[in-house]
């Protein structure tokens, strides 16, 4: 089965995996991946009598230190659709993206369209200058 890590506590070495509407508790004894689990990781596991076993990362082939997102795509999205938070969505910063969409709607409704457009332009400049150089998982941009 496949699921997503809902939570993980490194102190107790226990966590919770969601698979559909079901929640499964786990501890590190059944973890077989080389890296520590992190919240929102997609995992694959075996289900045996309502207990899980052999938990591993579904995307274990992706080294978290390797870049997977491209800087130029993020910058282009930011320049063209930055006012709508698209570059933030692309990089995995979902909360910031939705706040940006909400504030943009307020700015546009208040008649401050240039400020909304300026936000995306500044994000694009920061991306190309290297100030925003990681995605939400902490991986560097290509």
C-alpha positions, -999 to +999 in steps of 0.1 A: +000+000+000+009+036-003+004+064+022+017+097+035+035+104+068+011+124+088+035+129+117+068+117+131+084+122+165+122+117+163+124+115+201+101+086+205+108+073+170+071+068+163+047+083+138+014+081+120+008+072+083-024+081+065-036+058+037-070+070+023-091+075+054-072+051+076-045+060+101-017+036+109+008+040+138+044+029+133+077+029+150+112+028+135+115-010+139+095-014+107+112+014+088+136+000+062+146+032+043+181+047+047+169+081+057+147+093+086+110+098+079+097+133+075+062+147+076+045+145+041+068+119+027+051+094+005+058+058+017+051+023+006+043-004+032+029-039+037-003-044+057-004-075+078-034-080+101-040-043+105-003-037+114+021-022+090+056-035+081+085-028+057+079+009+054+101+026+028+100+058+008+079+055-023+104+079-040+135+064-024+153+069-057+152+107-051+180+118-029+167+147-008+199+166-012+197+165-050+179+192-069+146+182-085+130+216-093+144+241-118+152+277-109+143+291-143+108+275-142+102+290-108+114+324-120+093+322-151+062+313-131+069+340-107+074+366-134+042+356-153+020+344-125+037+354-093+007+376-084-012+343-082+014+325-061+022+299-089+060+299-082+054+292-046+030+263-055+057+249-078+083+250-051+060+234-026+054+264-003+016+259-003+007+280+028+027+310+015+011+305-020-025+306-006-017+336+016-002+353-015-034+346-035-056+359-007-035+391-004-034+396-041-072+394-043-074+421-016-049+443-034-067+440-067-102+446-052-087+477-034-074+490-068-037+483-061-030+461-092+005+474-097+015+462-062+001+428-069+021+426-101+052+439-084+052+410-059+057+384-087+084+405-103+103+408-070+100+370-064+114+364-099+144+387-092+151+370-059+150+336-075+174+345-103+197+363-079+199+331-058+183+344-026+155+319-029+175+288-036+156+259-021+123+242-025+100+234+005+118+201+012+151+219+015+165+206-018+186+231-039+172+243-072+187+233-105 
